[in-house]
Structure formats: C-alpha cells, structure tokens
C-alpha cells in the first residue's frame, strides 16, 4: 500500500532531519527516509564523533602539561578503547535525542534505502551492509534487493542524501590500512605511524588527533598552505604550530602511490611522495594512510532519472537560491547540492527549503558563512580573506592581535595564534575575520555577526568586552586596524 504525505525527506542528516522538523512545525505531514541512525554523517561519522575524540586529545594534552598549572599527576596514559566508548556514548545520546524530536514533531521515520519510481514516489528497500563491513557506516550502502519494502509518495520531496569521502584511484589505494575518515573511526588502536593525505579540515583534524595520541604523523598537502580555503597567513601559522608539535608537514607535495611492503622498519605500508613537479622525493613508512581529499555526492542508487532530476558532471544536484531542482516540487539541500559542504549550511538550507515547500518565499545567502577547523590550535574564519578582498576591488586595511598579548590566553595556558581582521579602508566595514588559537570556533560568532551586518572597525572597537576573556582579541584587532592598538606596540598599518 502506498502511503502519501505532504512532504517526503530523503536523508536524515543535519539537513534532512531539520527540514523534516521544520516542515512538520509549519503544518505539513512529513515522512523521513534514512538508512541508519538519525543525524547523518555529521552526527554518526563526522562532526560529533571527531569532536568527542578531539576533546579527549585536548584533555590528555592538558594533563600531560598539568605541572605547568601547579597540578602534579603520575602515570598519565591513553586508554584508546575508553576514548572510543565515550565517543559512541555521546553519539548514541544525541541520535536518540534527534529521534525523540522527530517523533515529538509528528514526523514518520522510515528506515531504508529510497529509490525514485516517478517524480512523486519512492520505493523503500532494505539497506545492505556497510561497504566497510561490520559496524561501519551504512549511509553509502546499496539496497539489498530490487523488491521494495514499502512505497511512499508526496506532494513535495526534499533530497538530503549527503556525501561520502573520496578514495583516489592510485596504485595501492585498495591495500589494507589505506582508509578515509570513515575507516579511521574503525581503527581499534592508534597507529604508530600515520600518513594523512590532504591538509583541509578533515585531514588536518585527524593529523592533529593522531599526533596528540602519540603517532608519528606526516601530513601531505598539494597546495602551498594547509587549509587552502583559509587566509594564507592562517595556513602558514598552522603549519608552524603543527611542525612545533612534531607533525611533518609537506605542502606542495602529493602521494602518488602506496606500496604494501613497509621495509625493515616493520611498517606495513609506504607512501610514495612527489614534489610539485611530480618528481619522487620521499618514501614514508606508515601503518595507515588516511585520505582526506574531498567528498562526492550520494546520488548513486537514488534513480534520480526516474524523477527527472538533473545532476551535473560530478553527480551533484544543482539548485536555485530557493533550493529547488529543475523539477519544481523536488528540492535538494546539504552536501548533495555541491555548495558549501558544512553541516550548518545544510541546516540553514533545510530551514529555507522547508519554508519554501510550505508556501513561504525564502532564499539562502551564502555570502557570510563561518567555518571552523578543530585542530590544536583551532582555526575559524568568516567573510573574505585578505587576498579575496583585494581581488574584489577593495582598498583594505588589516590588523592582527596575537593571543600572546592577551591576559586570559596566558591564564588559560594557550598563547599560540592570533585574530586577524580584514576591513574596507574607506568605510571601515569588516569584510572578514580569521582566527587561529584557543576558542577560535566560538570566537568567530562575533565576527560573523559583524560581517553579516556590516559592522565597522569602530563598532567592534567601541563594543565593551568582558575582561579577562579571549573575546577581547577581536576588539584589540579592530583597534589595531584603526591604528590605535592598546596592548601591542604601534606598527605601520598593513594593507
């Protein structure tokens, strides 16, 4: 029997479950089809589990340096199995919470793999086992058979199937121990030697995590700086910090192949590294090689052609600023759209899409989207980089305020890093902010508000900030950009 709803959401990640809840709040009858626990990749295999593990790493590092704070400890050691157990407990608690919210809002949740049969109908099949086996992720698993378990139809459909990590087609990429971020969660112990390929957020976070847990880490990035999407100055600062921590950073390099014989050092793998000209320069021993070099959309097996939904040459689903696809009653949100692949972007797209399918005229604006990378030290940014501001034709002024000049940072025990502001020279409007250091992911919210509402440097500088706090660094950076630094020596303004 076919069940009919006003709105059908395919995928239960931070886009899908938010869209389902909001559409239900707006009075629509809603069904949500998902392959595993609600929360999608972000909650089950990405944002939350990595942050739980990174918090364990932060605690370990703090305890190791406890003597600096006047606290004496003995016998500090890592219990990796307990780290994993804590991570699983947190994930379970939050997924259960989302399941409760869906139920409380009257959303019908159907477990399985959805496939379009026509523009208004999907057939729900049993989901097959994880491609990684065992308790691995099932969000990219194929259906087990051609026969459907049930059929659902809807007036409006929202595609929110997300993305999955890319494994490059390199010699040796199919060897045991060559993994993506999904496989990293299944490691039973910390690798002795890890080669991480890709210096964007995913690769940088795993490199930071492995190093704190005691691994020898080599991080390979083809671009000139780590975190290539960030301001170049921030990427260089992260490289210095990583190098100081003992991470071997190879920018302007690539891994061309992986060999399965590690050699006399006992490692099972060797990663062959080449320079920017493609010339072999190094053979790095490794227990694991983790690729964090991008993601691809989860559109395979959806049978989008039966719904008439078009995709681009990479498989992403193009959408309008109202999140509509080429089929008027079918929307798409999140990673599958190929826009900014961030959980908070997916959630905001979800709010817009749910409102649009409920008859409201809303649009999404991608001009001000904050980003955060949870390495040690943290990195966060919003708005234009210095280079982007110049390319956009702005005459700019920039300033930096180091955490080393901030009282709270000294008390906190983390003085590495800075806040950098980029502003229009004539109007003083804040165009961007870039932070590397303690609490960056929380501090960026103030800067995002400033960029969103065209707050000026004077506005930031005149805002009273509590003392002593890390947030004072943003105020001090604004003062520096105005040529009125308080807690740093006056310097000639750059820009």
Secondary structure, 3 states (H helix, E strand, C coil): CEEEEEEEEECCCCCHHHHHHHHHHCCCCEEEEECCCCCHHHHHHCHHHHHHHHHHHHHHHHHHCHHHHCCCCCCCCCCHHHHHHHHHHHHHHHHHHHHHHHHHCCCEEEECEEEEEECCEEEEECECCCCCCCCCCCCCCCECCCCCCEEEEEEEEEECCCEEECCCCCECCCCCCEECHHHHCCCCCCCCEEEEECCCHHHHHHHHHHHHCCCEEEEEECCCCCCCCCCHHHHHHHHHHHHHCCCEEEECEEEEEEECCCCCCCCCEEEEEEECCCCEEEEEEECEEEECCCEEECCCCCCHHHCCCCCCCCCCCCCCCCCECCCCCEEECHHHHCCCCCHHHHHHHHHHHHHHHCCCCCCCCCCCCCEEECCCCCEEEEECCHHHHHHCCCCEEEEEEEHHHCHHHHHHCCCCCEEEEEEECCCCEEEEEEEECCCHHHHHHHHHHHHHCCCEHHHHHHCCCCCCCCCHHHHHHHHHHCCCCCCCCCCCCEC
